[in-house]
Amino acid sequence: MKKPKFGPAGSGDLFYSKGYKTSSQVPLFLSEAGLSAFEYQCGRGVNIGTEKANLLGEEAKKYNIALSVHAPYFISLSTDDPEKTNNNLRYFSESARAASDMGATRVIFHPGGLFKLTREEAWNRASKCLEFILKELEPVYSGNISFCPETMGKLNQLGDLDETLKFCSSHDRLIPCIDFGHLNSRTQGEIKAYKDFEKIFDTAENAIGKEKTKIIHCHFSKIEYSAGGEKKHLTFEDEQFGPDYKPLMELINDKGYTPTIICESAGTQAEDAKAMSDYYNYLK
């Protein structure tokens, strides 16, 4: 029976405090911690070579760790600049290469800013750019990798819930990455209870169908926010900002969803991912 997968974005402080040093040791560390997923971070650029990625993939397979890759933050899909469009394609291609080398099945990406456009104009431009990129990558990575547009935390960024789901309704290769901390920041703390998470999943099911919603990619962390949205990632110890993970665990248990849930806490992402996993297993 399939279950949700839990793990950190990056290795976190605990990894190094235990004496581990290299990415190839992450799967062992996660297995010992009782976790089952890992998101390799390429936000500042794809710098992992094929040999290193292969080794990470071999270790992940050995310890049954599901891998994903976070693409560079430099992606800006709503641009109309040919050079930036080609750069977008390169970022996607490099991320997909790294994912393929390590056996990862998902590449997560930020859609980018609005460039003083209306949200509709920005989405339309981004959609065309994304269609071009996916068409270019299809012959190389056909059937192996899903791309996951992420819901964003700042109001001046493309990627609210509806925009993200609209991307994913247009192409089989696209699966949403719903970042609950980001959505909570965008809505000034409105995600508090079971019903708030349920509304998000109901919206997803209506937009992309139940089967794709069941296996979505998720990011989760508590995030400090201001009037403009996201400010700073926190840890689960913070008591001022949300959201709370327990209602989400209760919902995915009740609904039989099997998402991959990646924790992006500030330094304690492994420990906080384990807290989510433990609570979910307690509910079972």
C-alpha positions as CSV (number, residue, x, y, z in Angstrom):
1,M,0.0,0.0,0.0
2,K,1.4,3.4,-1.0
3,K,2.0,6.0,1.7
4,P,3.1,9.6,1.7
5,K,6.8,10.2,1.5
6,F,8.5,12.7,4.0
7,G,11.9,14.3,3.8
8,P,13.9,17.5,3.9
9,A,14.9,20.1,1.3
10,G,18.6,19.9,1.6
11,S,20.3,18.0,4.4
12,G,19.9,20.4,7.4
13,D,22.0,21.0,10.5
14,L,21.4,17.5,12.0
15,F,23.1,15.9,9.0
16,Y,26.4,17.7,9.7
17,S,26.2,17.5,13.5
18,K,26.2,13.7,13.1
19,G,29.5,13.9,11.1
20,Y,28.1,13.4,7.6
21,K,29.7,15.5,4.9
22,T,28.7,14.4,1.3
23,S,25.5,14.2,-0.6
24,S,26.0,10.5,-1.2
25,Q,25.6,10.0,2.6
26,V,22.2,11.7,2.7
27,P,20.2,8.5,1.9
28,L,21.8,6.6,4.8
29,F,21.2,9.5,7.1
30,L,17.5,9.8,6.1
31,S,17.0,6.0,6.3
32,E,18.4,6.1,9.9
33,A,16.0,9.0,10.7
34,G,13.0,7.1,9.4
35,L,12.5,9.4,6.4
36,S,11.8,8.5,2.7
37,A,12.3,11.5,0.5
38,F,15.0,14.1,-0.3
39,E,14.9,17.3,-2.4
40,Y,18.3,18.1,-3.8
41,Q,18.8,21.9,-3.9
42,C,20.0,23.6,-7.1
43,G,18.5,27.0,-6.3
44,R,21.8,28.8,-7.0
45,G,22.6,26.8,-10.1
46,V,23.0,23.2,-11.1
47,N,26.5,22.3,-10.0
48,I,26.3,18.6,-9.4
49,G,28.1,16.5,-12.0
50,T,27.0,13.2,-13.4
51,E,29.4,11.0,-11.3
52,K,28.2,12.6,-8.0
53,A,24.6,12.5,-9.1
54,N,24.9,8.8,-10.1
55,L,26.4,8.0,-6.7
56,L,23.6,9.8,-4.8
57,G,21.1,7.9,-7.0
58,E,22.6,4.6,-6.2
59,E,22.5,5.3,-2.5
60,A,19.0,6.6,-2.7
61,K,17.9,3.4,-4.4
62,K,19.6,1.3,-1.8
63,Y,17.8,3.0,1.0
64,N,14.5,3.5,-0.8
65,I,14.7,7.4,-0.8
66,A,12.6,9.2,-3.4
67,L,14.6,12.0,-4.9
68,S,13.5,15.3,-6.4
69,V,15.5,18.4,-7.6
70,H,14.8,22.0,-7.0
71,A,15.6,24.0,-10.2
72,P,17.5,27.4,-10.0
73,Y,15.7,30.4,-8.6
74,F,16.7,32.4,-11.7
75,I,13.8,31.1,-13.8
76,S,11.4,33.8,-15.0
77,L,8.8,32.3,-17.3
78,S,6.8,35.5,-18.0
79,T,9.7,37.2,-19.8
80,D,9.5,38.1,-23.5
81,D,13.3,38.5,-23.8
82,P,14.7,35.8,-26.1
83,E,18.0,35.6,-24.1
84,K,16.1,35.1,-20.8
85,T,13.9,32.5,-22.5
86,N,16.9,30.6,-23.6
87,N,18.3,30.8,-20.1
88,N,15.0,29.4,-18.8
89,L,15.4,26.5,-21.1
90,R,19.0,25.9,-20.0
91,Y,18.0,26.0,-16.3
92,F,15.2,23.4,-17.0
93,S,17.5,21.3,-19.1
94,E,20.4,21.3,-16.5
95,S,17.9,20.4,-13.7
96,A,16.4,17.6,-15.7
97,R,19.9,16.3,-16.5
98,A,20.8,16.2,-12.9
99,A,17.5,14.6,-12.0
100,S,17.9,12.0,-14.7
101,D,21.5,11.3,-13.5
102,M,20.4,10.6,-9.9
103,G,17.1,8.9,-10.7
104,A,14.9,11.7,-9.4
105,T,11.4,11.8,-10.9
106,R,10.5,15.4,-10.1
107,V,11.9,18.9,-10.8
108,I,10.4,21.7,-8.8
109,F,10.6,25.3,-10.2
110,H,9.5,28.8,-9.3
111,P,7.5,30.5,-12.2
112,G,9.1,33.9,-11.5
113,G,7.9,37.5,-11.2
114,L,5.2,39.5,-12.9
115,F,7.4,42.1,-14.7
116,K,4.8,44.9,-14.1
117,L,2.3,42.8,-16.1
118,T,-1.2,42.0,-15.0
119,R,-1.5,38.5,-13.5
120,E,-3.3,37.3,-16.6
121,E,-0.7,38.7,-18.9
122,A,2.1,37.2,-16.9
123,W,0.4,33.8,-16.8
124,N,-0.2,33.8,-20.5
125,R,3.4,34.6,-21.3
126,A,4.6,32.0,-18.8
127,S,2.4,29.4,-20.2
128,K,3.8,29.9,-23.7
129,C,7.3,29.8,-22.4
130,L,6.6,26.6,-20.4
131,E,5.0,25.0,-23.4
132,F,8.1,25.8,-25.5
133,I,10.5,24.4,-22.8
134,L,8.5,21.1,-22.4
135,K,8.4,20.6,-26.1
136,E,12.2,21.1,-26.3
137,L,12.9,18.7,-23.4
138,E,10.4,16.0,-24.5
139,P,12.8,14.1,-26.8
140,V,15.5,13.9,-24.1
141,Y,13.5,13.2,-21.0
142,S,10.4,11.6,-22.4
143,G,8.4,9.8,-19.8
144,N,10.9,10.0,-17.0
145,I,10.5,13.3,-15.2
146,S,7.6,15.4,-14.0
147,F,8.0,19.2,-13.6
148,C,6.4,20.9,-10.6
149,P,5.5,24.6,-10.6
150,E,5.5,25.8,-7.0
151,T,2.9,28.0,-5.3
152,M,4.8,31.2,-4.3
153,G,4.8,33.2,-1.1
154,K,5.1,36.8,-2.3
155,L,2.2,38.7,-3.8
156,N,4.4,40.1,-6.6
157,Q,5.3,36.6,-7.8
158,L,3.4,34.5,-10.3
159,G,2.1,31.3,-8.7
160,D,-1.0,31.6,-6.5
161,L,-2.9,28.4,-6.1
162,D,-5.2,29.0,-9.1
163,E,-2.3,30.0,-11.4
164,T,-0.3,27.0,-10.4
165,L,-3.2,24.6,-10.9
166,K,-4.0,26.2,-14.3
167,F,-0.4,25.4,-15.4
168,C,-0.8,21.8,-14.3
169,S,-4.2,21.3,-16.0
170,S,-2.6,22.0,-19.4
171,H,0.0,19.3,-19.5
172,D,0.3,15.7,-18.2
173,R,4.0,16.3,-17.4
174,L,3.1,19.0,-14.8
175,I,2.3,18.2,-11.2
176,P,1.8,21.0,-8.7
177,C,4.1,21.7,-5.8
178,I,1.8,23.2,-3.2
179,D,3.8,25.1,-0.7
180,F,1.5,25.5,2.3
181,G,3.8,28.0,4.1
182,H,3.8,30.1,0.9
183,L,0.0,30.0,0.6
184,N,-0.4,30.8,4.2
185,S,1.9,33.9,3.7
186,R,0.0,35.0,0.6
187,T,-3.3,34.9,2.5
188,Q,-1.9,36.5,5.7
189,G,-2.3,33.4,7.9
190,E,-5.6,32.1,6.7
191,I,-4.5,28.4,6.7
192,K,-5.3,27.3,10.3
193,A,-7.7,24.4,10.4
194,Y,-8.6,21.1,8.7
195,K,-11.2,22.8,6.5
196,D,-8.6,25.3,5.2
197,F,-6.4,22.5,3.9
198,E,-9.5,20.6,2.6
199,K,-10.4,23.7,0.6
200,I,-7.0,23.7,-1.1
201,F,-7.3,20.0,-2.0
202,D,-10.8,20.4,-3.2
203,T,-9.7,23.2,-5.5
204,A,-6.9,21.0,-6.8
205,E,-9.2,18.1,-7.5
206,N,-11.6,20.4,-9.4
207,A,-8.7,21.8,-11.5
208,I,-6.5,18.8,-12.2
209,G,-8.5,15.7,-11.1
210,K,-8.4,13.4,-8.1
211,E,-5.6,11.1,-9.4
212,K,-3.1,13.9,-10.0
213,T,-4.1,15.6,-6.7
214,K,-3.5,12.4,-4.8
215,I,0.2,12.4,-5.7
216,I,1.1,16.1,-5.6
217,H,4.4,17.4,-4.4
218,C,4.3,19.5,-1.2
219,H,6.5,21.9,0.6
220,F,5.8,22.6,4.2
221,S,7.3,25.0,6.7
222,K,6.3,27.8,9.1
223,I,7.0,31.1,7.5
224,E,7.1,34.6,8.8
225,Y,5.2,37.0,6.5
226,S,4.4,40.7,6.1
227,A,1.8,42.6,4.0
228,G,3.7,41.6,0.9
229,G,3.8,37.9,1.8
230,E,6.7,35.6,2.7
231,K,9.6,37.0,4.7
232,K,11.5,34.2,6.4
233,H,11.4,30.5,6.9
234,L,11.1,29.3,10.5
235,T,11.1,26.1,12.5
236,F,8.2,24.1,14.0
237,E,9.2,25.6,17.4
238,D,7.9,29.0,16.3
239,E,4.5,29.7,17.9
240,Q,3.6,32.9,16.2
241,F,3.4,31.9,12.5
242,G,1.9,28.9,10.8
243,P,0.6,26.8,9.4
244,D,0.2,23.8,11.7
245,Y,1.1,20.5,10.1
246,K,-1.3,18.3,12.1
247,P,-4.5,19.2,10.2
248,L,-2.7,18.4,6.9
249,M,-1.6,15.0,8.2
250,E,-5.1,14.3,9.3
251,L,-6.5,15.3,6.0
252,I,-4.2,13.2,3.8
253,N,-4.8,10.2,6.1
254,D,-8.6,10.6,5.9
255,K,-8.5,11.1,2.1
256,G,-5.9,8.5,1.3
257,Y,-3.6,11.0,-0.5
258,T,0.0,9.9,-1.1
259,P,1.9,13.1,-1.7
260,T,5.6,13.7,-1.3
261,I,6.0,16.2,1.5
262,I,9.3,18.1,1.7
263,C,10.1,20.1,4.8
264,E,11.8,23.5,4.3
265,S,12.2,24.5,7.9
266,A,15.2,26.7,8.6
267,G,17.9,24.2,9.6
268,T,15.7,21.7,11.3
269,Q,14.1,20.4,8.1
270,A,15.0,16.7,8.8
271,E,13.7,16.8,12.4
272,D,10.5,18.6,11.4
273,A,9.9,16.2,8.5
274,K,10.2,13.4,11.0
275,A,7.6,15.1,13.2
276,M,5.2,15.1,10.3
277,S,5.9,11.5,9.5
278,D,5.5,10.4,13.1
279,Y,2.2,12.1,13.4
280,Y,0.9,10.7,10.2
281,N,2.0,7.2,11.3
282,Y,0.3,7.8,14.7
283,L,-3.0,8.4,12.9
284,K,-2.7,5.2,11.0
